[in-house]
Amino acid sequence: MPPPQTTGIYPSDSITEVAQSLPLDPLGPGAADLLAGDVEYRLHLIIQEAKKFMAHGKRGTLMPEDVEYAMDALNVEPILIPPRPLPLPSFQSIPIPSSSSHQQQIYHLPDEAIDFATYLKQPLPSGVANSSGVKWKAHWLAVEGVQPAIKENPNPTQRSGQPRPQPSSTSLRPQARTQLPQELQLYFTRLTTALVPPSPTGPETEAERHRLAALASLRTDVAVAGILIYVVKWLGESIQKCLMAPTGTIGQLIDAVEALVSNDGVFLEPYVHILLPPLMSIILTVPLGPHPSSSSSNQPSPYDLRLQASQVLGKVADKYGKSYPGLIPRLVSTLSKSLNSPPFPSPLGASNPPSGRYEGSLLALSCLGKQAVRSTVWGKAGENISRIDDLAGRLYTDGGSGKKRNPLIRALIKCLSVIINPKPADTPTPQVNLDEIADAFGPNLANMLNKKLWTANEILRLRREELEAESQHQSGSDANGEREGDGMEVDQS
């Protein structure tokens, strides 16, 4: 149906510009013309009523007071109330020389000259003179990194009581509320509220049961397709806001992303590009989680969060890698650049550079398949392992070899377990010389493999096989060159 044709003086472009400046949904076709006609009608009504007050005052000029009286009579709230009576300007006349007998004059408003010396000597107005006025006082914000305990600075309890980052709002935007039925709006609100409880939950609490029910609905319910784009955007915005939130909140958001990826009843493929950046942010962001870190035992560590996000990333790559051939190479390229980048100083002032992005890169590469690990982590005969081992020694200078003290080597071992053969059940554990591991790959890896002898034996076997194959290839190339040289005939004539 074509929009109605209306004619008038008030332009419809003004209605469109006002609607765009306000948080409103876009106007439909013809709506601006109809609203412009309505505005013009109401302006006519107010002006006609104001002319009655002008005629009653026996004046020929319409004054602002007339418009105000007209709006009061029509029960319309005035937007601007001018002062009454308005001060009348005093014009001064200037004669203009003219050749005719009738002298011409022009009128102007005189500019008052202000003498600052006299103006500053005048007494202040009563309201300003009786007040304390604006005062400035200098105080120390911090002395050698310590904030003084003075009234101008917040006390430690106020600083420690800062609100933690919260996920995005669970309420839909106005445009979405006009497009979704009431049932789906309620479903979205209940679902997003249950996925991230406002307070830490235990395994037997009601909030945790609601969260598990929401994850089950997100994983199996086909009705999620009706609010899919809004759930995806909510997850992306919430993860970006909660990178410094408690690690339990980040883990709950990762669970929601994993459940959504596992739902075969929704068409998630057009929205994968929205989910990948939040997952990569969890994998590579340092620091991850609150600072100082929570000492609670039921909160996952940043290493566990990166491992969980890497597993979800691997599931996305397995599910959509065939449809998008460039997906996995681009992920591998990004992770390789992060793994090969030089360390940077800790943003929290720690003595050692942060290692989280290197751990996340290794964990994510381990979930992207053997080819990604061979080309990026293993390299040529394991030559990249030595560089990662040296990096782990520089990042963890305390000399500890436990998995909690050196999670970078722990992530490296997880990567290497992807390219080696699994240990058969009836095969005895081989004896491995760990000094050979230290000479070939580095001492930190050798210390961590003292209880993983099968992994140590397998990476030594892979290295020997690649070196022997390279040696045979080099010998074959040299032999072919000699035979070609012997078969050449030299013309002596």
C-alpha positions in Angstrom: 0.0 0.0 0.0 1.6 3.3 -1.0 2.1 6.0 1.7 -0.6 8.7 1.9 0.1 11.9 0.1 -0.2 15.0 2.3 0.5 18.6 1.5 1.5 21.2 4.0 4.0 23.8 5.1 5.7 21.9 7.9 8.5 19.8 6.4 8.5 16.0 7.0 12.3 16.1 7.1 12.2 17.8 10.4 10.1 14.9 11.8 12.6 12.3 10.4 15.6 14.2 12.0 13.9 14.4 15.4 13.1 10.7 15.3 16.7 9.8 14.4 18.0 11.8 17.3 15.8 9.9 19.8 16.1 6.2 20.8 13.1 5.2 18.7 12.6 2.6 16.0 12.8 3.7 12.4 9.7 5.4 11.1 7.6 3.5 8.5 6.8 4.8 5.1 4.5 7.8 5.2 4.7 8.2 9.0 6.8 11.3 8.8 4.3 13.0 6.5 1.4 12.1 8.7 3.2 13.4 11.8 4.2 16.6 10.0 0.5 17.2 9.1 -0.5 16.7 12.8 2.3 19.1 14.0 1.1 21.7 11.5 -2.5 21.4 12.6 -1.5 21.9 16.3 0.7 24.9 15.5 -2.3 26.5 13.7 -4.5 25.8 16.7 -2.1 27.4 19.1 -1.5 30.5 16.9 -5.2 31.0 16.4 -5.8 30.9 20.2 -2.8 33.3 20.7 -4.3 35.8 18.2 -7.4 36.0 20.4 -5.3 37.1 23.4 -3.5 39.6 21.1 -6.8 41.1 20.0 -8.0 41.2 23.6 -4.9 43.2 24.5 -5.6 45.6 21.7 -2.2 45.0 20.1 -1.2 44.3 16.5 1.9 42.3 17.4 1.9 38.7 18.6 3.9 38.4 21.8 5.4 35.4 23.6 2.9 36.0 26.4 0.1 35.4 24.0 1.5 32.0 23.0 1.9 31.1 26.6 -1.7 32.0 27.5 -2.9 30.1 24.5 -1.0 26.9 25.6 -2.4 27.3 29.1 -5.9 27.6 27.6 -5.5 24.5 25.5 -4.0 22.6 28.4 -0.6 22.2 26.7 2.4 22.2 28.9 4.7 25.0 27.8 8.3 24.0 27.0 10.0 27.4 27.4 8.5 30.0 29.7 9.8 33.5 28.8 10.1 36.1 31.5 7.1 38.5 31.8 7.0 41.2 30.8 9.9 40.9 28.3 12.3 43.8 28.5 11.9 46.1 25.6 15.2 47.0 23.9 16.1 50.7 23.7 17.1 51.6 20.2 19.1 54.6 19.3 18.6 56.5 16.0 21.5 57.6 13.7 20.7 60.2 11.1 21.8 59.4 7.6 22.8 62.3 5.3 20.4 62.5 2.3 20.1 64.8 -0.7 16.3 64.9 -0.3 14.6 67.2 2.2 13.4 64.1 4.2 16.1 63.0 6.6 16.6 59.2 6.9 17.4 57.5 10.1 18.5 54.0 11.1 18.2 52.4 14.5 20.6 50.2 16.4 21.1 48.6 19.8 24.0 50.3 21.6 26.8 48.1 22.9 27.5 48.8 26.6 31.1 49.4 27.3 32.3 47.6 30.4 35.2 48.9 32.4 36.8 45.8 34.0 38.5 47.9 36.8 35.2 49.3 37.9 33.4 46.0 37.4 35.8 44.1 39.6 35.5 46.6 42.4 31.7 46.2 42.6 30.4 44.0 45.5 29.5 40.5 44.8 25.8 39.5 44.6 24.3 38.4 47.8 24.0 34.7 46.8 27.7 34.5 45.9 29.0 36.7 48.7 27.4 34.6 51.4 28.6 31.3 50.0 32.0 29.7 50.4 32.7 29.9 46.7 35.0 27.6 44.8 38.2 26.6 46.7 41.2 24.6 45.6 43.3 22.4 47.8 46.2 20.3 46.9 46.7 16.8 48.3 48.8 13.7 47.5 47.1 11.0 45.5 50.0 8.6 46.1 53.4 8.6 47.7 55.8 6.0 46.3 52.9 3.9 45.2 51.0 4.1 48.5 47.9 6.2 48.8 47.8 8.4 52.0 44.9 7.8 54.4 43.4 11.3 54.2 39.8 12.3 53.8 40.3 13.4 50.2 41.3 9.9 49.2 38.9 6.9 49.4 39.6 4.5 52.3 40.7 0.9 51.6 37.3 -0.5 52.3 35.8 1.7 49.6 38.5 0.7 47.1 38.1 -3.0 47.8 34.3 -2.7 47.5 34.2 -1.8 43.8 31.5 -3.6 41.9 32.6 -6.5 39.9 32.1 -6.5 36.1 28.6 -7.7 35.2 27.3 -9.4 32.0 25.3 -7.4 29.5 21.7 -6.5 30.4 19.2 -9.4 30.1 16.5 -7.1 28.8 16.0 -6.7 25.1 16.4 -3.4 23.2 13.3 -1.5 22.2 13.6 -2.6 18.5 13.9 -6.2 19.5 10.8 -5.9 21.7 8.8 -4.7 18.8 9.9 -7.6 16.6 9.6 -10.6 19.1 6.4 -11.9 20.6 5.9 -11.7 24.3 6.7 -15.4 24.8 10.2 -15.1 23.2 11.0 -12.0 25.1 10.2 -13.7 28.4 12.2 -16.8 27.2 15.3 -14.6 26.5 15.1 -12.8 29.8 14.7 -16.0 31.8 17.4 -17.8 29.8 20.1 -15.1 30.1 19.3 -14.5 33.8 19.7 -18.1 34.7 22.9 -18.7 32.6 25.0 -16.3 34.8 23.6 -16.2 38.4 24.2 -12.9 40.2 26.2 -14.5 43.0 28.5 -17.6 43.3 26.5 -20.8 43.4 27.2 -24.2 44.9 26.4 -27.6 43.3 23.2 -28.1 45.2 21.7 -24.6 45.2 18.6 -23.5 43.3 20.5 -21.0 41.2 22.8 -23.8 40.0 19.9 -26.0 39.1 18.4 -23.1 37.1 21.7 -22.6 35.3 22.0 -26.3 34.4 18.4 -26.2 33.1 19.2 -23.1 31.0 22.2 -24.9 29.6 20.1 -27.9 28.7 17.6 -25.7 27.0 20.3 -23.9 25.1 21.8 -27.2 24.0 18.7 -29.0 22.9 15.8 -26.6 22.5 14.8 -25.7 18.9 13.0 -22.6 20.2 16.4 -20.9 20.6 16.3 -20.3 16.9 13.7 -17.5 17.5 16.1 -15.5 19.7 19.4 -16.8 18.3 20.9 -13.5 17.1 20.0 -11.8 20.4 21.6 -14.7 22.5 24.8 -14.6 20.3 25.1 -10.8 20.7 24.5 -11.1 24.5 27.2 -13.7 24.9 29.7 -11.7 22.9 29.1 -8.5 24.8 29.0 -10.3 28.2 32.4 -12.0 27.6 34.0 -8.7 26.6 32.7 -7.0 29.7 33.6 -9.9 32.1 37.3 -10.5 31.2 38.3 -9.0 34.5 35.3 -10.6 36.4 35.6 -13.6 38.7 36.7 -16.7 36.8 33.6 -18.5 37.7 31.5 -16.0 35.7 33.8 -16.4 32.7 33.5 -20.2 33.0 29.7 -19.9 33.0 29.7 -17.8 29.8 32.0 -20.4 28.1 29.5 -23.1 29.2 26.8 -21.1 27.5 28.8 -20.8 24.2 29.6 -24.5 24.2 25.9 -25.4 24.7 24.9 -23.1 21.9 27.5 -24.6 19.5 26.3 -28.1 20.4 22.7 -27.3 19.5 22.0 -29.0 16.1 18.5 -27.5 15.9 19.7 -24.0 15.2 21.4 -22.5 12.2 24.4 -20.9 13.9 26.7 -20.7 10.8 25.9 -17.0 9.9 26.8 -15.9 13.5 30.1 -17.8 14.0 32.1 -14.6 13.3 30.4 -13.1 16.3 31.4 -15.9 18.7 35.1 -16.3 17.6 36.4 -12.9 18.9 35.1 -13.5 22.5 36.6 -17.0 22.5 40.0 -15.7 21.2 39.9 -12.9 23.9 39.6 -15.5 26.7 42.4 -17.5 25.2 44.9 -14.7 24.6 43.9 -11.9 27.1 46.3 -11.2 30.0 45.5 -10.8 32.8 42.4 -13.0 32.8 40.1 -12.7 35.8 40.2 -10.4 38.8 43.2 -8.8 40.3 44.2 -9.8 42.9 43.1 -13.3 42.0 40.5 -15.0 44.2 41.8 -17.6 46.6 38.5 -19.6 46.5 39.0 -23.3 45.7 35.8 -23.5 43.7 36.9 -20.9 41.2 38.6 -22.1 38.0 42.1 -20.9 37.3 42.9 -18.8 34.2 44.7 -21.9 32.7 41.4 -23.9 33.1 39.4 -21.1 31.4 41.8 -21.0 28.5 41.7 -24.8 28.1 37.9 -24.7 28.2 37.7 -21.9 25.6 40.2 -23.7 23.4 38.0 -26.9 23.5 35.0 -24.8 22.4 37.1 -23.2 19.7 38.2 -26.6 18.5 34.5 -27.7 18.4 33.7 -24.7 16.2 36.6 -25.4 13.9 35.5 -29.1 13.5 31.9 -28.2 12.9 32.4 -25.3 10.4 35.9 -25.9 9.1 34.7 -27.8 6.0 32.2 -25.1 5.1 34.8 -22.4 5.5 38.2 -23.6 4.3 39.9 -20.5 5.4 38.7 -20.7 9.0 41.3 -23.0 10.5 44.3 -21.4 8.6 43.3 -17.9 9.9 43.0 -19.2 13.4 46.4 -20.9 13.2 47.9 -17.8 11.8 46.6 -15.6 14.6 47.7 -18.1 17.3 51.1 -18.5 15.6 51.7 -14.7 15.7 50.8 -14.6 19.4 53.1 -17.6 20.2 56.1 -16.1 18.3 55.6 -12.5 19.7 58.2 -11.2 22.2 57.2 -11.0 25.9 55.9 -7.6 27.2 56.0 -6.2 30.7 53.3 -7.2 33.1 50.4 -4.7 33.1 50.0 -5.5 36.9 53.6 -4.7 37.8 54.8 -8.3 38.3 58.5 -9.0 38.0 58.1 -11.5 35.2 56.2 -10.9 31.9 52.8 -12.6 31.7 52.7 -16.1 30.1 49.0 -16.4 29.6 48.8 -15.7 25.9 51.5 -18.3 25.2 49.7 -20.9 27.2 46.4 -20.0 25.5 48.1 -20.2 22.0 49.4 -23.7 22.8 46.2 -24.9 24.2 44.2 -23.6 21.3 46.6 -25.1 18.7 46.3 -28.5 20.5 42.5 -28.4 19.8 42.9 -27.5 16.1 44.5 -30.8 15.0 47.8 -32.4 14.3 48.6 -30.3 11.3 48.4 -27.1 13.3 50.7 -28.5 16.0 53.2 -29.9 13.5 53.5 -26.7 11.5 53.5 -24.2 14.4 54.7 -25.9 17.6 56.8 -28.8 16.4 58.5 -27.3 13.4 61.4 -29.1 11.7 62.5 -32.0 13.8 61.2 -30.3 16.9 63.3 -27.2 16.6 60.5 -25.0 17.9 60.3 -26.9 21.1 63.7 -25.6 22.3 62.6 -22.0 21.7 59.4 -22.5 23.8 61.4 -24.3 26.5 63.8 -21.3 26.7 60.8 -18.9 26.8 59.4 -20.9 29.7 62.7 -20.6 31.6 62.6 -16.8 31.1 59.0 -16.4 32.2 59.2 -18.7 35.2 62.5 -17.9 37.0 61.7 -19.6 40.3 63.1 -22.8 39.0 60.0 -24.9 39.9 59.0 -27.8 37.7 55.5 -28.5 39.0 52.6 -28.1 36.7 51.3 -25.2 38.8 54.6 -23.4 38.7 55.2 -23.8 35.0 51.8 -24.1 33.1 53.5 -23.1 29.8 55.4 -26.5 29.7 52.1 -28.2 30.8 50.4 -26.6 27.8 53.3 -27.7 25.6 53.0 -31.3 26.7 49.3 -31.2 25.9 50.2 -30.0 22.4 52.8 -32.8 21.9 50.3 -35.4 23.0 48.3 -34.6 19.9 51.0 -35.6 17.4 52.3 -38.8 19.2 50.8 -42.3 19.1 48.7 -43.2 22.1 50.2 -45.8 24.4 48.7 -49.3 23.9 47.3 -50.9 27.0 49.7 -53.9 27.0 52.9 -52.0 26.3 55.3 -51.5 29.2 56.6 -48.1 29.9 59.9 -47.6 28.1 63.1 -46.4 29.7 64.1 -42.9 28.5 67.3 -40.9 29.1 66.0 -37.6 30.2 69.4 -36.0 29.5 68.8 -36.7 25.9 65.5 -34.9 26.2 67.2 -31.9 27.8 69.9 -31.8 25.1 67.3 -32.0 22.3 64.5 -29.9 23.6 65.4 -28.2 26.8 65.8 -28.8 30.6 62.3 -27.5 31.6 60.5 -30.0 29.3 62.8 -32.8 30.6 61.9 -32.0 34.2 58.2 -32.2 33.4 58.5 -35.4 31.5 60.0 -37.5 34.3 56.6 -39.0 34.9 55.5 -39.1 31.2 58.1 -41.4 29.8 55.9 -42.5 26.9 55.5 -39.0 25.7 59.3 -38.5 26.1 60.0 -41.7 24.1 57.6 -40.7 21.3 58.9 -37.2 20.7 62.5 -38.6 20.6 61.3 -41.2 18.1 59.7 -38.5 15.9 62.8 -36.4 16.0 65.0 -39.4 15.0 62.7 -40.4 12.2 62.7 -36.8 10.7 66.4 -36.5 11.0 67.0 -39.9 9.3 64.6 -39.0 6.6 66.3 -35.7 6.0 69.7 -37.4 6.0 68.6 -40.0 3.4 67.1 -37.3 1.3 70.3 -35.3 1.4 72.3 -38.5 0.6 70.1 -39.3 -2.4 70.4 -35.8 -3.7 74.2 -36.0 -3.5 74.3 -39.4 -5.2 72.1 -38.1 -8.1 74.4 -35.2 -8.5 77.5 -37.4 -8.8 75.9 -39.7 -11.3 74.9 -36.7 -13.5 78.5 -35.5 -13.2 80.0 -38.9 -14.3 77.6 -39.1 -17.2 78.7 -35.8 -18.7 81.0 -36.0 -21.8 83.6 -33.3 -22.4 84.3 -32.4 -26.0 88.1 -32.2 -26.3 88.2 -31.2 -29.9 
